[in-house]
């Protein structure tokens, strides 16, 4: 079903390695997207916003 494929996230913190997860978090923090704690909170709460 094409609609199902279109609704899947591009990446999920639940399906990538811990090293990749940490690397992406660091790059997001370094790029001033948000502070690390805010990024983790957004991920843990499954928020859909400018951070996630």
MARNUTOR-955909 format. One record per atom (N, C-alpha, C, O, CB): atom name; residue in three letters; chain; x, y, z. Coordinates in steps of 0.05 Angstrom, whole numbers. Glycine has a CB too. Layout:
BEGIN
<at CA, aa ALA, ch A, px X, py Y, pz Z>
...
This chain:
BEGIN
<at N, aa UNK, ch A, px 17, py -24, pz 0>
<at CA, aa UNK, ch A, px 0, py 0, pz 0>
<at C, aa UNK, ch A, px 18, py 25, pz 0>
<at O, aa UNK, ch A, px 34, py 29, pz 19>
<at CB, aa UNK, ch A, px -19, py 0, pz 25>
<at N, aa UNK, ch A, px 16, py 41, pz -20>
<at CA, aa UNK, ch A, px 33, py 65, pz -23>
<at C, aa UNK, ch A, px 29, py 85, pz 0>
<at O, aa UNK, ch A, px 49, py 97, pz 9>
<at CB, aa UNK, ch A, px 28, py 79, pz -50>
<at N, aa UNK, ch A, px 4, py 88, pz 9>
<at CA, aa UNK, ch A, px 0, py 107, pz 31>
<at C, aa UNK, ch A, px 16, py 98, pz 56>
<at O, aa UNK, ch A, px 27, py 115, pz 70>
<at CB, aa UNK, ch A, px -30, py 108, pz 38>
<at N, aa UNK, ch A, px 17, py 73, pz 62>
<at CA, aa UNK, ch A, px 32, py 63, pz 84>
<at C, aa UNK, ch A, px 62, py 70, pz 81>
<at O, aa UNK, ch A, px 74, py 78, pz 101>
<at CB, aa UNK, ch A, px 29, py 32, pz 87>
<at N, aa UNK, ch A, px 73, py 66, pz 58>
<at CA, aa UNK, ch A, px 101, py 72, pz 53>
<at C, aa UNK, ch A, px 106, py 102, pz 57>
<at O, aa UNK, ch A, px 127, py 109, pz 68>
<at CB, aa UNK, ch A, px 110, py 63, pz 25>
<at N, aa UNK, ch A, px 88, py 119, pz 47>
<at CA, aa UNK, ch A, px 92, py 148, pz 50>
<at C, aa UNK, ch A, px 91, py 157, pz 78>
<at O, aa UNK, ch A, px 101, py 178, pz 85>
<at CB, aa UNK, ch A, px 71, py 162, pz 33>
<at N, aa UNK, ch A, px 78, py 142, pz 96>
<at CA, aa UNK, ch A, px 75, py 151, pz 124>
<at C, aa UNK, ch A, px 97, py 141, pz 142>
<at O, aa UNK, ch A, px 97, py 148, pz 166>
<at CB, aa UNK, ch A, px 49, py 142, pz 134>
<at N, aa UNK, ch A, px 115, py 124, pz 132>
<at CA, aa UNK, ch A, px 137, py 114, pz 149>
<at C, aa UNK, ch A, px 158, py 136, pz 153>
<at O, aa UNK, ch A, px 163, py 152, pz 135>
<at CB, aa UNK, ch A, px 150, py 90, pz 136>
<at N, aa UNK, ch A, px 170, py 137, pz 177>
<at CA, aa UNK, ch A, px 191, py 157, pz 182>
<at C, aa UNK, ch A, px 216, py 149, pz 165>
<at O, aa UNK, ch A, px 220, py 126, pz 159>
<at CB, aa UNK, ch A, px 198, py 158, pz 212>
<at N, aa UNK, ch A, px 231, py 170, pz 159>
<at CA, aa UNK, ch A, px 256, py 164, pz 144>
<at C, aa UNK, ch A, px 276, py 149, pz 161>
<at O, aa UNK, ch A, px 291, py 133, pz 151>
<at CB, aa UNK, ch A, px 268, py 190, pz 134>
<at N, aa UNK, ch A, px 276, py 154, pz 187>
<at CA, aa UNK, ch A, px 294, py 141, pz 205>
<at C, aa UNK, ch A, px 280, py 139, pz 232>
<at O, aa UNK, ch A, px 263, py 156, pz 239>
<at CB, aa UNK, ch A, px 322, py 156, pz 207>
<at N, aa UNK, ch A, px 287, py 120, pz 247>
<at CA, aa UNK, ch A, px 276, py 117, pz 274>
<at C, aa UNK, ch A, px 298, py 112, pz 294>
<at O, aa UNK, ch A, px 316, py 95, pz 288>
<at CB, aa UNK, ch A, px 254, py 95, pz 275>
<at N, aa UNK, ch A, px 298, py 125, pz 316>
<at CA, aa UNK, ch A, px 318, py 120, pz 336>
<at C, aa UNK, ch A, px 317, py 92, pz 347>
<at O, aa UNK, ch A, px 335, py 83, pz 361>
<at CB, aa UNK, ch A, px 316, py 140, pz 359>
<at N, aa UNK, ch A, px 295, py 78, pz 341>
<at CA, aa UNK, ch A, px 292, py 51, pz 351>
<at C, aa UNK, ch A, px 304, py 30, pz 332>
<at O, aa UNK, ch A, px 306, py 7, pz 339>
<at CB, aa UNK, ch A, px 263, py 45, pz 356>
<at N, aa UNK, ch A, px 311, py 38, pz 308>
<at CA, aa UNK, ch A, px 321, py 19, pz 288>
<at C, aa UNK, ch A, px 350, py 24, pz 279>
<at O, aa UNK, ch A, px 360, py 10, pz 262>
<at CB, aa UNK, ch A, px 304, py 20, pz 264>
<at N, aa UNK, ch A, px 363, py 44, pz 291>
<at CA, aa UNK, ch A, px 391, py 49, pz 284>
<at C, aa UNK, ch A, px 409, py 41, pz 307>
<at O, aa UNK, ch A, px 400, py 38, pz 330>
<at CB, aa UNK, ch A, px 395, py 79, pz 276>
<at N, aa UNK, ch A, px 435, py 38, pz 301>
<at CA, aa UNK, ch A, px 454, py 31, pz 322>
<at C, aa UNK, ch A, px 457, py 53, pz 343>
<at O, aa UNK, ch A, px 451, py 76, pz 337>
<at CB, aa UNK, ch A, px 481, py 23, pz 310>
<at N, aa UNK, ch A, px 466, py 46, pz 366>
<at CA, aa UNK, ch A, px 471, py 66, pz 387>
<at C, aa UNK, ch A, px 492, py 86, pz 378>
<at O, aa UNK, ch A, px 489, py 110, pz 383>
<at CB, aa UNK, ch A, px 480, py 52, pz 413>
<at N, aa UNK, ch A, px 513, py 77, pz 364>
<at CA, aa UNK, ch A, px 533, py 96, pz 354>
<at C, aa UNK, ch A, px 521, py 116, pz 334>
<at O, aa UNK, ch A, px 528, py 139, pz 336>
<at CB, aa UNK, ch A, px 556, py 80, pz 341>
<at N, aa UNK, ch A, px 505, py 106, pz 316>
<at CA, aa UNK, ch A, px 492, py 124, pz 297>
<at C, aa UNK, ch A, px 473, py 144, pz 311>
<at O, aa UNK, ch A, px 472, py 167, pz 304>
<at CB, aa UNK, ch A, px 476, py 108, pz 276>
<at N, aa UNK, ch A, px 458, py 133, pz 330>
<at CA, aa UNK, ch A, px 440, py 150, pz 346>
<at C, aa UNK, ch A, px 455, py 173, pz 359>
<at O, aa UNK, ch A, px 447, py 196, pz 358>
<at CB, aa UNK, ch A, px 425, py 133, pz 367>
<at N, aa UNK, ch A, px 477, py 166, pz 372>
<at CA, aa UNK, ch A, px 494, py 186, pz 386>
<at C, aa UNK, ch A, px 506, py 206, pz 366>
<at O, aa UNK, ch A, px 507, py 230, pz 372>
<at CB, aa UNK, ch A, px 516, py 172, pz 402>
<at N, aa UNK, ch A, px 515, py 196, pz 344>
<at CA, aa UNK, ch A, px 526, py 214, pz 323>
<at C, aa UNK, ch A, px 506, py 234, pz 313>
<at O, aa UNK, ch A, px 512, py 258, pz 310>
<at CB, aa UNK, ch A, px 537, py 197, pz 300>
<at N, aa UNK, ch A, px 482, py 225, pz 307>
<at CA, aa UNK, ch A, px 461, py 242, pz 298>
<at C, aa UNK, ch A, px 453, py 263, pz 319>
<at O, aa UNK, ch A, px 449, py 286, pz 313>
<at CB, aa UNK, ch A, px 436, py 226, pz 289>
<at N, aa UNK, ch A, px 451, py 254, pz 344>
<at CA, aa UNK, ch A, px 445, py 272, pz 366>
<at C, aa UNK, ch A, px 466, py 294, pz 368>
<at O, aa UNK, ch A, px 459, py 318, pz 371>
<at CB, aa UNK, ch A, px 443, py 257, pz 393>
<at N, aa UNK, ch A, px 491, py 287, pz 366>
<at CA, aa UNK, ch A, px 513, py 306, pz 368>
<at C, aa UNK, ch A, px 512, py 326, pz 344>
<at O, aa UNK, ch A, px 516, py 350, pz 348>
<at CB, aa UNK, ch A, px 540, py 292, pz 369>
<at N, aa UNK, ch A, px 507, py 316, pz 320>
<at CA, aa UNK, ch A, px 505, py 333, pz 297>
<at C, aa UNK, ch A, px 482, py 353, pz 299>
<at O, aa UNK, ch A, px 484, py 376, pz 292>
<at CB, aa UNK, ch A, px 503, py 317, pz 271>
<at N, aa UNK, ch A, px 460, py 343, pz 310>
<at CA, aa UNK, ch A, px 437, py 361, pz 313>
<at C, aa UNK, ch A, px 443, py 383, pz 334>
<at O, aa UNK, ch A, px 436, py 406, pz 330>
<at CB, aa UNK, ch A, px 412, py 345, pz 322>
<at N, aa UNK, ch A, px 455, py 375, pz 356>
<at CA, aa UNK, ch A, px 463, py 394, pz 377>
<at C, aa UNK, ch A, px 483, py 414, pz 366>
<at O, aa UNK, ch A, px 481, py 438, pz 371>
<at CB, aa UNK, ch A, px 473, py 380, pz 402>
<at N, aa UNK, ch A, px 503, py 404, pz 352>
<at CA, aa UNK, ch A, px 524, py 421, pz 340>
<at C, aa UNK, ch A, px 513, py 440, pz 320>
<at O, aa UNK, ch A, px 523, py 463, pz 316>
<at CB, aa UNK, ch A, px 546, py 404, pz 328>
<at N, aa UNK, ch A, px 492, py 432, pz 306>
<at CA, aa UNK, ch A, px 479, py 449, pz 285>
<at C, aa UNK, ch A, px 458, py 467, pz 297>
<at O, aa UNK, ch A, px 443, py 480, pz 282>
<at CB, aa UNK, ch A, px 466, py 431, pz 265>
<at N, aa UNK, ch A, px 456, py 469, pz 323>
<at CA, aa UNK, ch A, px 438, py 487, pz 337>
<at C, aa UNK, ch A, px 409, py 481, pz 331>
<at O, aa UNK, ch A, px 392, py 500, pz 331>
<at CB, aa UNK, ch A, px 444, py 515, pz 331>
<at N, aa UNK, ch A, px 402, py 456, pz 325>
<at CA, aa UNK, ch A, px 374, py 449, pz 321>
<at C, aa UNK, ch A, px 359, py 450, pz 348>
<at O, aa UNK, ch A, px 337, py 461, pz 350>
<at CB, aa UNK, ch A, px 371, py 421, pz 308>
<at N, aa UNK, ch A, px 372, py 440, pz 368>
<at CA, aa UNK, ch A, px 362, py 441, pz 396>
<at C, aa UNK, ch A, px 383, py 429, pz 414>
<at O, aa UNK, ch A, px 402, py 417, pz 405>
<at CB, aa UNK, ch A, px 335, py 424, pz 398>
<at N, aa UNK, ch A, px 379, py 434, pz 440>
<at CA, aa UNK, ch A, px 398, py 422, pz 459>
<at C, aa UNK, ch A, px 392, py 392, pz 461>
<at O, aa UNK, ch A, px 370, py 383, pz 456>
<at CB, aa UNK, ch A, px 395, py 436, pz 487>
<at N, aa UNK, ch A, px 412, py 377, pz 469>
<at CA, aa UNK, ch A, px 411, py 348, pz 470>
<at C, aa UNK, ch A, px 386, py 339, pz 486>
<at O, aa UNK, ch A, px 372, py 321, pz 477>
<at CB, aa UNK, ch A, px 436, py 337, pz 482>
<at N, aa UNK, ch A, px 381, py 350, pz 509>
<at CA, aa UNK, ch A, px 359, py 342, pz 526>
<at C, aa UNK, ch A, px 332, py 346, pz 512>
<at O, aa UNK, ch A, px 314, py 330, pz 514>
<at CB, aa UNK, ch A, px 359, py 357, pz 553>
<at N, aa UNK, ch A, px 330, py 368, pz 497>
<at CA, aa UNK, ch A, px 305, py 374, pz 483>
<at C, aa UNK, ch A, px 301, py 354, pz 460>
<at O, aa UNK, ch A, px 278, py 346, pz 455>
<at CB, aa UNK, ch A, px 305, py 403, pz 472>
<at N, aa UNK, ch A, px 323, py 347, pz 447>
<at CA, aa UNK, ch A, px 321, py 327, pz 425>
<at C, aa UNK, ch A, px 312, py 300, pz 436>
<at O, aa UNK, ch A, px 294, py 287, pz 425>
<at CB, aa UNK, ch A, px 349, py 324, pz 411>
<at N, aa UNK, ch A, px 324, py 291, pz 458>
<at CA, aa UNK, ch A, px 317, py 266, pz 470>
<at C, aa UNK, ch A, px 288, py 266, pz 480>
<at O, aa UNK, ch A, px 274, py 246, pz 477>
<at CB, aa UNK, ch A, px 336, py 259, pz 493>
<at N, aa UNK, ch A, px 279, py 288, pz 492>
<at CA, aa UNK, ch A, px 252, py 289, pz 501>
<at C, aa UNK, ch A, px 233, py 288, pz 477>
<at O, aa UNK, ch A, px 212, py 273, pz 479>
<at CB, aa UNK, ch A, px 247, py 316, pz 516>
<at N, aa UNK, ch A, px 238, py 302, pz 456>
<at CA, aa UNK, ch A, px 221, py 301, pz 432>
<at C, aa UNK, ch A, px 220, py 273, pz 421>
<at O, aa UNK, ch A, px 198, py 264, pz 413>
<at CB, aa UNK, ch A, px 231, py 320, pz 410>
<at N, aa UNK, ch A, px 242, py 259, pz 420>
<at CA, aa UNK, ch A, px 242, py 231, pz 410>
<at C, aa UNK, ch A, px 226, py 213, pz 428>
<at O, aa UNK, ch A, px 210, py 197, pz 419>
<at CB, aa UNK, ch A, px 271, py 221, pz 407>
<at N, aa UNK, ch A, px 231, py 215, pz 454>
<at CA, aa UNK, ch A, px 218, py 197, pz 473>
<at C, aa UNK, ch A, px 188, py 201, pz 474>
<at O, aa UNK, ch A, px 173, py 183, pz 480>
<at CB, aa UNK, ch A, px 229, py 201, pz 501>
<at N, aa UNK, ch A, px 179, py 226, pz 468>
<at CA, aa UNK, ch A, px 150, py 232, pz 469>
<at C, aa UNK, ch A, px 137, py 230, pz 441>
<at O, aa UNK, ch A, px 114, py 236, pz 438>
<at CB, aa UNK, ch A, px 146, py 260, pz 480>
<at N, aa UNK, ch A, px 153, py 220, pz 422>
<at CA, aa UNK, ch A, px 143, py 218, pz 394>
<at C, aa UNK, ch A, px 130, py 244, pz 384>
<at O, aa UNK, ch A, px 110, py 243, pz 370>
<at CB, aa UNK, ch A, px 122, py 195, pz 392>
<at N, aa UNK, ch A, px 143, py 266, pz 391>
<at CA, aa UNK, ch A, px 134, py 292, pz 381>
<at C, aa UNK, ch A, px 139, py 294, pz 351>
<at O, aa UNK, ch A, px 157, py 282, pz 340>
<at CB, aa UNK, ch A, px 147, py 315, pz 396>
<at N, aa UNK, ch A, px 122, py 310, pz 338>
<at CA, aa UNK, ch A, px 126, py 315, pz 310>
<at C, aa UNK, ch A, px 129, py 346, pz 307>
<at O, aa UNK, ch A, px 109, py 360, pz 306>
<at CB, aa UNK, ch A, px 101, py 305, pz 292>
<at N, aa UNK, ch A, px 154, py 355, pz 307>
<at CA, aa UNK, ch A, px 159, py 383, pz 307>
<at C, aa UNK, ch A, px 186, py 389, pz 293>
<at O, aa UNK, ch A, px 197, py 371, pz 279>
<at CB, aa UNK, ch A, px 160, py 395, pz 336>
<at N, aa UNK, ch A, px 196, py 413, pz 295>
<at CA, aa UNK, ch A, px 220, py 421, pz 281>
<at C, aa UNK, ch A, px 245, py 405, pz 290>
<at O, aa UNK, ch A, px 265, py 403, pz 276>
<at CB, aa UNK, ch A, px 226, py 450, pz 285>
<at N, aa UNK, ch A, px 244, py 393, pz 314>
<at CA, aa UNK, ch A, px 266, py 377, pz 324>
<at C, aa UNK, ch A, px 266, py 350, pz 311>
<at O, aa UNK, ch A, px 286, py 340, pz 302>
<at CB, aa UNK, ch A, px 265, py 375, pz 354>
<at N, aa UNK, ch A, px 243, py 337, pz 312>
<at CA, aa UNK, ch A, px 241, py 309, pz 302>
<at C, aa UNK, ch A, px 237, py 308, pz 273>
<at O, aa UNK, ch A, px 236, py 286, pz 261>
<at CB, aa UNK, ch A, px 220, py 294, pz 316>
